[in-house]
Structures are given as structure tokens and as C-alpha cells.
């Protein structure tokens, strides 16, 4: 997990380009989603974190986003994850 406050914009772009970051999340709400999610783009910088994989997000106690990851969210909501 990488906190947005602790990484420069240049480093962030490089990590996304090199597929070292694939998902973003809200640290306060414990929600993760895709980098293209409109909900994630509105998030405050101090709440934003980044993950290499879904597994990384889940291991840190985050749940899937209901907007950009609907099927994963439904599985989580129904207790299948």
C-alpha cells in the first residue's frame, strides 16, 4: 500500500505506467477500485492510497467499490469474498 501523500506525482505516473500500481483506495472508508473510477478521482489526496493488486487491497482490509467493481462488490456484499 502506497499513500498518495508520500509519493511524488512523477513517481506515481511512473508506477502506473510500469503497472506497479493498478488500484486506488480510500484509506478512511477502506474501499478500493480501479484508477479510472469517477468516485476515486473525487477523493481527497490525503485519503488516497494505491495498491499493486486486488489481493494487496484485500489483505489491508479494503472492500471493492460499488461503482467501478460491481460484480466484486456484490460478491463481497453477499459474503462470498
MMTF fields as JSON, N, C-alpha, C and O atoms, coordinates in Angstrom:
{
  "mmtfVersion": "1.0.0",
  "mmtfProducer": "UNKNOWN",
  "numBonds": 323,
  "numAtoms": 324,
  "numGroups": 81,
  "numChains": 1,
  "numModels": 1,
  "chainsPerModel": [1],
  "groupsPerChain": [81],
  "chainIdList": ["A"],
  "bondAtomList": [4, 2, 8, 6, 12, 10, 16, 14, 20, 18, 24, 22, 28, 26, 32, 30, 36, 34, 40, 38, 44, 42, 48, 46, 52, 50, 56, 54, 60, 58, 64, 62, 68, 66, 72, 70, 76, 74, 80, 78, 84, 82, 88, 86, 92, 90, 96, 94, 100, 98, 104, 102, 108, 106, 112, 110, 116, 114, 120, 118, 124, 122, 128, 126, 132, 130, 136, 134, 140, 138, 144, 142, 148, 146, 152, 150, 156, 154, 160, 158, 164, 162, 168, 166, 172, 170, 176, 174, 180, 178, 184, 182, 188, 186, 192, 190, 196, 194, 200, 198, 204, 202, 208, 206, 212, 210, 216, 214, 220, 218, 224, 222, 228, 226, 232, 230, 236, 234, 240, 238, 244, 242, 248, 246, 252, 250, 256, 254, 260, 258, 264, 262, 268, 266, 272, 270, 276, 274, 280, 278, 284, 282, 288, 286, 292, 290, 296, 294, 300, 298, 304, 302, 308, 306, 312, 310, 316, 314, 320, 318],
  "bondOrderList": [1, 1, 1, 1, 1, 1, 1, 1, 1, 1, 1, 1, 1, 1, 1, 1, 1, 1, 1, 1, 1, 1, 1, 1, 1, 1, 1, 1, 1, 1, 1, 1, 1, 1, 1, 1, 1, 1, 1, 1, 1, 1, 1, 1, 1, 1, 1, 1, 1, 1, 1, 1, 1, 1, 1, 1, 1, 1, 1, 1, 1, 1, 1, 1, 1, 1, 1, 1, 1, 1, 1, 1, 1, 1, 1, 1, 1, 1, 1, 1],
  "groupList": [{"groupName": "UNK", "atomNameList": ["N", "CA", "C", "O"], "elementList": ["N", "C", "C", "O"], "formalChargeList": [0, 0, 0, 0], "bondAtomList": [1, 0, 2, 1, 3, 2], "bondOrderList": [1, 1, 2], "singleLetterCode": "X", "chemCompType": "L-PEPTIDE LINKING"}],
  "groupTypeList": [0, 0, 0, 0, 0, 0, 0, 0, 0, 0, 0, 0, 0, 0, 0, 0, 0, 0, 0, 0, 0, 0, 0, 0, 0, 0, 0, 0, 0, 0, 0, 0, 0, 0, 0, 0, 0, 0, 0, 0, 0, 0, 0, 0, 0, 0, 0, 0, 0, 0, 0, 0, 0, 0, 0, 0, 0, 0, 0, 0, 0, 0, 0, 0, 0, 0, 0, 0, 0, 0, 0, 0, 0, 0, 0, 0, 0, 0, 0, 0, 0],
  "groupIdList": [1, 2, 3, 4, 5, 6, 7, 8, 9, 10, 11, 12, 13, 14, 15, 16, 17, 18, 19, 20, 21, 22, 23, 24, 25, 26, 27, 28, 29, 30, 31, 32, 33, 34, 35, 36, 37, 38, 39, 40, 41, 42, 43, 44, 45, 46, 47, 48, 49, 50, 51, 52, 53, 54, 55, 56, 57, 58, 59, 60, 61, 62, 63, 64, 65, 66, 67, 68, 69, 70, 71, 72, 73, 74, 75, 76, 77, 78, 79, 80, 81],
  "secStructList": [7, 3, 3, 4, 4, 4, 1, 7, 2, 2, 2, 2, 2, 2, 2, 2, 2, 6, 6, 1, 7, 7, 3, 3, 3, 3, 6, 6, 6, 6, 3, 3, 3, 3, 6, 6, 7, 2, 2, 2, 2, 6, 1, 7, 4, 4, 4, 3, 3, 3, 3, 1, 1, 2, 2, 2, 2, 2, 2, 6, 6, 7, 3, 3, 7, 6, 6, 6, 7, 2, 2, 2, 2, 2, 2, 2, 2, 6, 6, 7, 7],
  "xCoordList": [0.844, 0.0, 0.887, 1.818, 0.584, 1.347, 0.4, -0.632, 0.734, -0.084, 0.242, 1.407, -0.792, -0.615, 0.238, 1.02, 0.098, 0.88, 2.376, 3.185, 2.748, 4.149, 4.844, 5.903, 4.245, 4.842, 4.662, 3.614, 5.687, 5.589, 4.717, 4.515, 4.208, 3.369, 4.145, 3.594, 5.405, 6.25, 6.424, 6.281, 6.736, 6.873, 5.57, 5.568, 4.473, 3.162, 2.884, 2.479, 3.097, 2.886, 3.761, 3.303, 5.018, 5.924, 5.441, 5.499, 4.97, 4.495, 3.23, 3.06, 2.352, 1.147, 1.529, 1.011, 2.43, 2.887, 3.553, 3.384, 4.309, 5.019, 4.171, 4.68, 2.894, 1.944, 2.331, 2.023, 3.004, 3.321, 2.161, 2.094, 1.253, 0.038, -1.121, -1.129, -2.098, -3.241, -4.58, -5.581, -4.61, -5.845, -5.6, -4.486, -6.659, -6.606, -7.643, -8.6, -7.454, -8.407, -8.531, -7.709, -9.584, -9.824, -9.447, -10.077, -8.421, -7.892, -8.902, -8.966, -9.685, -10.663, -11.843, -12.296, -12.345, -13.532, -13.209, -14.1, -11.928, -11.474, -12.148, -12.628, -12.174, -12.75, -11.663, -10.898, -11.585, -10.633, -11.372, -12.444, -10.778, -11.377, -10.352, -9.155, -10.835, -9.942, -9.444, -10.029, -8.382, -7.818, -8.685, -8.532, -9.588, -10.457, -11.799, -12.632, -12.03, -13.314, -13.576, -12.715, -14.775, -15.122, -15.193, -14.881, -15.591, -15.632, -14.226, -13.985, -13.315, -11.925, -11.24, -10.393, -11.603, -10.987, -11.403, -10.681, -12.558, -13.03, -12.463, -12.673, -11.774, -11.246, -10.161, -9.384, -10.119, -9.065, -7.725, -7.646, -6.696, -5.35, -4.884, -4.248, -5.197, -4.731, -5.421, -4.937, -6.547, -7.245, -6.89, -7.226, -6.213, -5.968, -4.74, -3.692, -4.902, -3.798, -3.822, -4.825, -2.718, -2.605, -2.144, -1.431, -2.578, -2.254, -1.765, -2.148, -0.918, -0.442, -1.53, -1.674, -2.3, -3.287, -4.513, -4.507, -5.559, -6.755, -6.415, -6.909, -5.58, -5.18, -4.503, -4.746, -3.665, -2.982, -4.008, -3.879, -5.019, -6.069, -6.858, -7.122, -7.227, -8.0, -7.205, -7.761, -5.908, -5.059, -4.953, -4.696, -5.149, -5.114, -6.496, -6.666, -7.488, -8.815, -9.746, -10.713, -9.487, -10.323, -11.374, -11.155, -12.522, -13.586, -13.697, -13.249, -14.292, -14.428, -15.399, -16.337, -15.163, -16.016, -17.319, -17.304, -18.431, -19.724, -19.985, -20.917, -19.183, -19.386, -18.599, -19.177, -17.313, -16.463, -16.203, -15.698, -16.541, -16.29, -17.569, -17.58, -18.633, -19.959, -20.036, -20.605, -19.482, -19.591, -18.793, -19.259, -17.597, -16.798, -17.478, -17.449, -18.1, -18.811, -19.99, -20.203, -20.759, -21.889, -21.429, -22.077, -20.32, -19.771, -19.38, -19.652, -18.739, -18.347, -19.59, -19.642, -20.573, -21.805, -22.556, -23.135, -22.547, -23.235, -22.395, -22.817, -21.21, -20.359, -19.584, -19.103, -19.448, -18.727, -17.227, -16.454, -16.809, -15.369, -14.913, -13.738],
  "yCoordList": [-1.177, 0.0, 1.237, 1.354, 2.15, 3.396, 4.564, 4.678, 5.42, 6.594, 7.693, 7.927, 8.355, 9.383, 10.54, 11.114, 10.888, 11.985, 11.692, 12.615, 10.414, 10.036, 9.681, 9.053, 10.084, 9.799, 11.031, 11.678, 11.339, 12.496, 12.144, 10.969, 13.161, 12.939, 12.218, 11.37, 12.553, 11.908, 10.419, 9.576, 10.101, 8.695, 7.937, 6.792, 8.586, 7.963, 7.626, 6.505, 8.581, 8.329, 7.179, 6.34, 7.136, 6.061, 4.7, 3.711, 4.651, 3.382, 2.895, 1.696, 3.826, 3.451, 2.965, 1.952, 3.679, 3.312, 1.937, 1.164, 1.637, 0.352, -0.745, -1.821, -0.479, -1.43, -1.843, -2.953, -0.952, -1.208, -0.763, -1.136, 0.031, 0.458, 0.177, 0.645, -0.585, -0.945, -0.546, -0.459, -0.305, 0.033, 1.182, 1.38, 1.94, 3.028, 2.783, 2.037, 3.414, 3.214, 4.422, 5.338, 4.399, 5.434, 4.872, 3.935, 5.447, 4.929, 5.044, 4.159, 6.108, 6.286, 5.338, 4.763, 5.169, 4.341, 2.869, 2.021, 2.566, 1.196, 0.606, -0.527, 1.405, 0.985, 1.083, 2.047, 0.088, 0.157, -0.014, -0.617, 0.531, 0.413, 0.656, 0.76, 0.744, 0.961, 2.404, 3.27, 2.645, 4.0, 4.94, 6.158, 4.396, 5.221, 5.526, 6.19, 5.072, 5.254, 6.733, 7.434, 7.192, 8.595, 8.909, 10.028, 7.958, 8.173, 8.347, 9.209, 7.542, 7.621, 8.909, 9.428, 9.425, 10.662, 11.872, 12.869, 11.799, 12.91, 12.864, 13.792, 11.826, 11.606, 12.62, 13.052, 12.987, 13.875, 13.148, 11.949, 13.873, 13.313, 12.639, 11.586, 13.242, 12.68, 11.362, 10.627, 11.055, 9.789, 8.702, 7.537, 9.066, 8.148, 7.272, 7.742, 5.988, 5.025, 4.217, 4.203, 3.553, 2.78, 1.361, 1.112, 0.427, -0.989, -1.583, -1.134, -2.592, -3.326, -4.263, -4.446, -4.858, -5.858, -5.802, -5.161, -6.492, -6.618, -7.358, -7.018, -8.355, -9.138, -8.252, -8.398, -7.348, -6.4, -5.543, -5.315, -5.076, -4.256, -5.062, -4.584, -6.273, -7.126, -7.465, -7.495, -7.72, -8.037, -6.864, -7.056, -5.644, -4.454, -4.085, -3.021, -4.964, -4.769, -3.885, -3.358, -3.704, -2.868, -3.721, -4.907, -3.108, -3.79, -3.187, -2.061, -3.923, -3.412, -2.227, -2.121, -1.356, -0.199, -0.656, -1.512, -0.093, -0.438, 0.195, -0.211, 1.189, 1.859, 1.204, 0.85, 1.037, 0.551, -0.956, -1.527, -1.596, -3.037, -3.726, -4.376, -3.572, -4.026, -5.512, -5.887, -6.354, -7.799, -8.204, -9.015, -7.641, -7.939, -7.402, -8.037, -6.207, -5.615, -6.502, -6.728, -7.006, -7.879, -9.153, -9.613, -9.721, -10.909, -10.588, -11.37, -9.433, -9.018, -8.793, -9.225, -8.122, -7.806, -9.064, -9.127, -10.061, -11.325, -12.288, -13.411, -11.845, -12.663, -13.737, -14.673, -13.625, -14.655, -14.401, -15.292, -13.189, -12.87, -12.81, -12.556],
  "zCoordList": [0.0, 0.0, 0.0, 0.798, -0.902, -1.029, -0.772, -1.434, 0.165, 0.444, -0.574, -0.897, -1.07, -2.094, -1.576, -2.333, -0.304, 0.282, 0.327, 0.419, 0.262, 0.437, -0.872, -0.869, -1.99, -3.288, -4.183, -4.163, -4.96, -5.857, -7.062, -7.371, -7.731, -8.911, -10.011, -10.713, -10.154, -11.178, -10.872, -11.758, -9.602, -9.207, -9.418, -9.871, -9.087, -9.236, -10.7, -11.011, -11.595, -13.025, -13.521, -14.296, -13.077, -13.493, -12.991, -13.722, -11.757, -11.191, -11.908, -12.13, -12.267, -13.011, -14.402, -14.869, -15.064, -16.407, -16.412, -17.355, -15.357, -15.258, -14.613, -14.298, -14.419, -13.831, -12.406, -11.973, -11.685, -10.286, -9.397, -8.226, -9.953, -9.271, -10.213, -11.351, -9.743, -10.582, -9.969, -10.68, -8.666, -7.968, -7.011, -6.524, -6.749, -5.781, -4.709, -4.918, -3.551, -2.476, -1.575, -1.606, -0.77, 0.216, 1.581, 2.072, 2.186, 3.437, 4.579, 5.432, 4.609, 5.688, 5.548, 6.538, 4.333, 4.117, 3.884, 3.922, 3.643, 3.384, 2.144, 2.163, 1.052, -0.224, -1.285, -1.298, -2.184, -3.292, -4.614, -4.67, -5.679, -7.005, -8.09, -7.823, -9.319, -10.455, -10.447, -9.797, -11.161, -11.232, -12.061, -11.971, -12.861, -13.707, -13.062, -13.678, -11.87, -11.187, -10.89, -10.358, -11.24, -11.0, -9.505, -9.099, -8.696, -7.243, -6.693, -5.848, -7.165, -6.708, -7.116, -6.388, -8.276, -8.759, -7.93, -7.891, -7.266, -6.428, -5.003, -4.222, -4.679, -3.338, -2.966, -3.818, -1.7, -1.219, -1.269, -1.003, -1.605, -1.729, -0.439, -0.484, 0.714, 1.988, 2.344, 3.205, 1.692, 1.944, 0.939, 1.15, -0.155, -1.262, -1.023, -0.58, -1.328, -1.275, -2.578, -3.292, -2.872, -4.104, -3.799, -2.827, -4.667, -4.493, -5.815, -6.895, -5.704, -6.871, -7.383, -8.592, -6.466, -6.863, -5.953, -4.902, -6.391, -5.553, -4.267, -3.192, -4.387, -3.221, -2.174, -0.976, -2.631, -1.745, -1.002, 0.2, -1.719, -1.103, -0.076, 1.028, -0.44, 0.475, 1.721, 2.819, 1.569, 2.723, 3.683, 4.872, 3.177, 4.02, 4.556, 5.152, 4.347, 4.91, 4.1, 4.651, 2.808, 1.955, 1.247, 0.999, 0.922, 0.189, -1.211, -1.429, -2.173, -3.541, -3.631, -2.842, -4.586, -4.859, -5.517, -6.402, -5.089, -5.663, -7.014, -7.708, -7.414, -8.698, -9.821, -10.849, -9.652, -10.749, -10.704, -11.671, -9.595, -9.451, -8.963, -7.918, -9.733, -9.297, -8.971, -7.945, -9.814, -9.554, -8.31, -7.51, -8.149, -6.958, -5.706, -4.652, -5.83, -4.702, -4.285, -3.094, -5.265, -4.952, -4.248, -3.308, -4.698, -4.044, -2.606, -1.696, -2.402, -1.056, -0.19, 0.961, -0.751, -0.017, 0.385, 1.47, -0.482, -0.202, 0.626, 0.902, 1.02, 1.883, 1.179, 1.818, -0.142, -0.902, -0.942, -1.294, -0.583, -0.577, 0.86, 1.125]
}
